[in-house]
Amino acid sequence: MELLFTLFLGQPLWLWLTFLSVVIVLLVLDLGLFNAGDEEIGVAKSLKLSAFYITLGLLFAGFIWWQISAEAAGLYLTAFVVEKSLAMDNVFVIAMIFGFFAIPRKYQHRALFWGILGVILLRGLMIGFGAALVQNYHWVLYIFAAFLVFTGFKMLFAGDDHDPDIANNPLLKFLRKRLNVTDQLHGHAFTVKLPDPKTGKIKRFATPLLMALIMVEIADVIFAVDSVPAVFAITSDPYIVFTSNIFAILGLRALYFALAAILHRFAYLKYALAILLIFIGSKVFITDLLDLGKFPASVSLGVTFLILGTGVVVSLWKTRGEPAHDTLPGEPGDAHPARH
């Protein structure tokens, strides 16, 4: 029993086990109850699932308030909102990946479900490594903060034409040279056994669905380079960093099927995200310069909501009247068919 109260990365082990148990239950429900089989997820169902995940994320803030402190709950909420917002660009890239490989909507959930397992593992490793760095070398926080400020200004003044060139992605080219890849989907299978066109021998081939899954995982690693330092700039508590990351990702995966069709309505949100990154990075330096000890969690949360709320309102106002897309990437009628 004493083992459960042993500190692990700053918090009792039972707190970590409780969170991981919740995540496992959610994943089991997701695959076995909410989305059994190859069912297409419509916008209405997507919004209901998203509301469910967001509600759980907010309730977890209450759990942190109860078990840790009100300040920790405020930091968690700030990190949760920041992670959810930063993941918007991730949705855009995932949509492009699915469109490139022509993955039908009924198979997209399967790829995203298995993708979240990889995300949990990869984010856990990155957060554990980051926590160890911050604990042993406090100055690493200043590197994180400077990187966020630089990234924010880069996003703020970057042009609109920055779509990733998936066809010429070096990793995709490397995988296609090293793996046997089919040109066609084989249902929801990630791999399939087929005769080799040259030798006639049966070999295992990767399907476009597996290639899409790999590219989604790589995209998350790239986005984690921004998001993980952003949360460490909010709090150095690994428990809050990890739980806010995972709850934000779980919810966004459900929201993808609604967001992908209306993402163009949030065209100006990237400027709000850029300003938010600059704010998060700058407050690390401001806190030290003014000898504040800690930046007030309530102020940080309020400024975060103000910046993002302004970005959403401006986006919806500027893009009013623009219709939502009728199809998601990978569906019939998509303007960007797959290229194999």
C-alpha positions in Angstrom: 0.0 0.0 0.0 2.8 2.4 0.8 4.1 1.9 -2.8 1.0 3.8 -4.1 2.1 6.9 -2.2 5.6 6.7 -3.4 6.5 9.9 -5.3 7.0 9.5 -9.1 8.0 12.6 -11.1 6.8 14.8 -8.3 3.4 13.2 -7.6 2.2 10.1 -5.7 2.2 6.9 -7.9 -1.5 6.5 -7.4 -2.3 9.7 -9.1 -0.4 8.5 -12.2 -2.1 5.1 -12.1 -5.5 6.8 -11.7 -5.0 8.9 -14.8 -3.6 6.0 -16.9 -6.6 3.9 -15.9 -9.0 6.6 -17.1 -7.2 6.8 -20.4 -7.3 3.0 -20.8 -11.0 2.9 -20.1 -11.6 5.7 -22.6 -9.7 3.9 -25.3 -11.5 0.7 -24.7 -14.9 2.5 -24.8 -13.8 4.3 -28.0 -12.9 1.2 -29.9 -15.4 -1.2 -28.5 -18.5 0.9 -27.8 -18.4 4.4 -29.3 -16.9 3.4 -32.7 -17.2 -0.4 -33.2 -16.5 -1.5 -36.7 -15.7 0.7 -39.7 -18.4 3.3 -39.1 -18.2 6.7 -40.6 -18.2 9.4 -37.9 -20.5 12.3 -38.9 -20.2 15.8 -37.6 -23.0 15.4 -35.1 -21.4 12.4 -33.5 -18.1 14.0 -33.6 -19.4 17.0 -31.7 -21.1 14.9 -29.1 -17.9 12.9 -28.5 -15.8 16.1 -28.4 -18.2 17.5 -25.8 -17.8 14.3 -23.8 -14.0 14.5 -23.9 -13.9 18.2 -23.1 -16.2 17.7 -20.1 -13.9 14.9 -18.8 -10.9 17.2 -19.3 -12.6 20.0 -17.3 -13.7 17.5 -14.6 -10.1 16.3 -14.3 -9.2 19.9 -13.4 -11.5 19.6 -10.4 -9.8 16.4 -9.5 -6.4 18.1 -9.5 -7.9 21.0 -7.4 -9.1 18.4 -4.9 -6.0 16.3 -4.7 -3.2 18.9 -5.3 -4.2 22.5 -5.2 -6.3 25.3 -6.8 -3.1 26.7 -8.3 -2.3 23.4 -9.9 -5.8 23.2 -11.3 -5.4 26.6 -12.9 -2.1 25.6 -14.4 -3.7 22.4 -15.8 -6.6 24.4 -17.3 -4.1 26.8 -19.0 -2.0 24.0 -20.3 -5.1 22.1 -21.5 -6.5 25.1 -23.4 -3.0 25.9 -24.9 -2.5 22.2 -26.0 -6.0 22.0 -27.5 -5.4 25.2 -29.5 -1.9 24.3 -30.7 -3.3 21.0 -32.0 -5.5 22.9 -34.5 -2.6 23.0 -37.0 -2.2 19.3 -36.4 -5.7 18.7 -37.5 -4.9 20.5 -40.8 -1.9 18.4 -41.4 -3.7 15.1 -40.6 -6.4 16.1 -43.1 -3.8 16.7 -45.7 -2.2 13.3 -45.0 -5.5 11.4 -45.3 -6.3 13.3 -48.5 -2.9 12.5 -50.0 -3.4 8.7 -49.3 -7.1 8.8 -50.2 -8.1 7.3 -46.9 -12.0 7.1 -46.7 -13.6 8.6 -43.6 -14.7 5.1 -42.3 -11.1 4.1 -42.0 -9.7 7.4 -40.6 -10.9 6.7 -37.1 -9.0 3.4 -37.0 -5.7 5.2 -38.0 -6.3 7.9 -35.4 -7.2 5.4 -32.7 -4.0 3.5 -33.0 -2.1 6.7 -33.6 -3.2 7.9 -30.1 -1.4 5.0 -28.5 1.8 6.0 -30.2 1.2 9.6 -29.1 0.8 8.7 -25.5 4.1 6.8 -25.5 6.0 9.4 -27.5 4.6 12.3 -25.4 5.4 10.4 -22.2 9.1 9.9 -23.3 9.4 13.6 -24.4 7.8 14.9 -21.2 9.9 12.6 -19.0 13.1 13.7 -20.8 12.1 17.4 -20.6 11.2 17.0 -16.9 14.6 15.5 -16.2 16.3 18.3 -18.0 14.4 21.1 -16.2 14.9 19.4 -12.8 18.7 19.1 -13.3 19.3 22.1 -15.5 16.9 24.9 -14.7 18.3 27.1 -17.4 16.8 24.8 -20.0 13.5 26.6 -19.3 15.0 29.7 -20.7 15.9 27.8 -23.9 12.3 26.6 -24.1 11.0 30.1 -23.6 13.3 31.6 -26.2 12.3 28.9 -28.7 8.6 29.7 -28.1 9.2 33.4 -28.6 11.1 32.7 -31.8 8.5 30.3 -33.1 5.7 32.8 -32.3 7.3 35.6 -34.3 8.1 33.2 -37.1 4.4 32.1 -37.2 3.3 35.7 -37.0 5.2 36.9 -40.0 5.1 33.7 -42.1 3.2 33.8 -45.3 0.0 31.8 -45.9 1.6 29.4 -48.4 3.2 26.9 -46.0 1.3 23.7 -46.9 3.6 20.7 -46.2 4.8 18.9 -49.3 3.9 15.3 -48.4 4.8 13.8 -51.7 8.5 15.0 -51.3 8.7 14.2 -47.6 12.1 12.6 -47.1 10.8 10.1 -44.5 8.0 9.0 -46.9 10.5 8.5 -49.7 12.8 6.5 -47.3 9.9 4.2 -46.2 8.8 3.5 -49.7 12.3 2.5 -50.6 12.6 0.2 -47.6 9.1 -1.3 -47.4 6.8 -3.1 -49.8 3.8 -0.8 -50.2 0.6 -1.5 -52.0 -1.1 1.0 -54.3 -4.5 0.1 -53.0 -6.2 0.0 -49.7 -7.2 -3.5 -48.4 -10.1 -2.6 -46.1 -8.9 -1.4 -42.7 -5.8 -3.6 -42.7 -2.4 -2.0 -42.1 -0.5 -4.8 -43.7 -1.4 -7.6 -46.1 0.2 -10.7 -47.6 0.4 -10.6 -51.4 2.5 -12.2 -54.1 5.7 -10.3 -55.0 5.2 -8.9 -58.6 8.8 -9.9 -59.4 9.3 -13.3 -57.8 5.7 -14.5 -57.1 6.6 -15.3 -53.5 4.2 -14.3 -50.8 5.4 -11.2 -48.9 3.9 -8.8 -46.4 3.1 -5.4 -47.8 2.3 -2.2 -46.0 -1.0 -0.6 -47.1 -1.6 3.2 -47.6 -3.4 3.2 -44.3 -0.2 2.2 -42.5 1.7 4.8 -44.3 -0.8 7.4 -43.3 -0.6 6.2 -39.7 3.2 6.6 -39.7 3.0 10.1 -41.2 0.4 11.1 -38.6 2.8 9.9 -35.8 5.7 11.9 -37.3 3.5 15.0 -37.6 2.6 14.7 -33.9 6.3 14.5 -33.0 7.0 17.6 -35.0 4.1 19.5 -33.3 5.2 18.2 -29.9 8.4 20.2 -30.4 6.3 23.3 -30.0 3.6 22.1 -27.6 5.7 20.3 -25.0 8.1 23.4 -24.3 4.9 25.6 -24.3 3.5 23.6 -21.4 6.8 23.4 -19.5 6.9 27.2 -19.8 3.5 27.2 -18.0 4.4 24.6 -15.3 7.3 22.3 -14.7 5.1 19.7 -13.0 5.4 16.6 -15.2 1.9 15.3 -14.0 0.2 18.5 -15.2 2.2 18.6 -18.4 1.4 15.0 -19.3 -2.3 14.9 -18.3 -3.1 18.2 -20.1 -1.3 16.9 -23.2 -3.1 13.6 -23.3 -6.6 15.0 -22.5 -6.2 17.6 -25.2 -5.2 15.1 -27.8 -7.9 12.6 -26.9 -10.6 15.2 -27.4 -9.1 16.7 -30.5 -9.0 13.3 -32.2 -12.8 13.1 -31.8 -13.3 16.7 -32.9 -11.2 16.1 -36.1 -14.2 14.9 -38.0 -16.0 18.1 -37.4 -13.0 20.5 -37.6 -11.6 19.1 -40.9 -14.7 20.4 -42.7 -14.7 23.9 -41.2 -11.0 24.5 -40.5 -11.0 27.2 -43.1 -13.3 29.3 -40.7 -10.3 29.5 -38.3 -7.9 31.0 -40.8 -6.8 33.8 -38.4 -6.4 31.7 -35.4 -2.8 31.0 -36.3 -2.0 34.7 -35.5 -3.6 34.3 -32.0 -1.5 31.1 -31.5 1.6 33.0 -32.5 0.9 35.8 -29.9 0.1 33.1 -27.3 3.4 31.4 -27.8 5.2 34.8 -27.5 3.3 35.5 -24.3 4.0 32.0 -22.8 7.7 32.3 -23.6 8.0 36.0 -22.5 6.4 35.4 -19.1 9.3 33.1 -18.1 11.7 36.0 -18.5 9.3 38.6 -17.1 8.8 36.5 -14.0 12.5 36.5 -13.3 13.1 40.1 -14.2 10.3 41.3 -11.9 11.2 38.7 -9.2 7.6 37.5 -9.1 8.6 34.0 -8.0 5.7 32.5 -10.0 3.5 34.0 -12.7 -0.1 34.0 -11.3 -2.0 31.0 -12.7 -5.3 32.9 -12.9 -3.7 35.7 -14.9 -2.1 33.3 -17.3 -5.4 31.5 -17.8 -7.2 34.7 -18.3 -4.7 36.1 -20.9 -4.8 32.7 -22.7 -8.6 32.8 -23.0 -8.5 36.5 -24.1 -5.9 35.8 -26.9 -7.6 32.7 -28.2 -11.1 34.1 -27.9 -10.1 37.2 -29.9 -8.5 34.9 -32.6 -11.7 32.8 -32.9 -14.0 35.8 -33.0 -11.9 37.6 -35.7 -11.7 34.3 -37.7 -15.4 33.7 -37.7 -16.1 37.3 -38.6 -13.6 37.5 -41.4 -14.8 34.2 -42.9 -18.5 34.7 -42.4 -20.6 33.4 -45.3 -18.0 30.9 -46.4 -19.6 27.4 -46.7 -18.2 24.3 -45.0 -16.6 21.7 -47.2 -19.0 18.9 -48.1 -16.3 16.2 -47.9 -13.4 15.3 -45.8 -10.0 14.5 -47.3 -10.0 11.0 -48.7 -13.7 11.0 -49.5 -15.1 10.9 -53.1 -15.3 14.4 -54.4 -12.1 15.5 -52.6 -10.1 17.9 -54.7 -6.8 16.3 -53.7 -6.8 12.6 -54.7 -4.1 10.3 -53.4 -0.8 10.0 -55.1 1.1 6.8 -54.7 
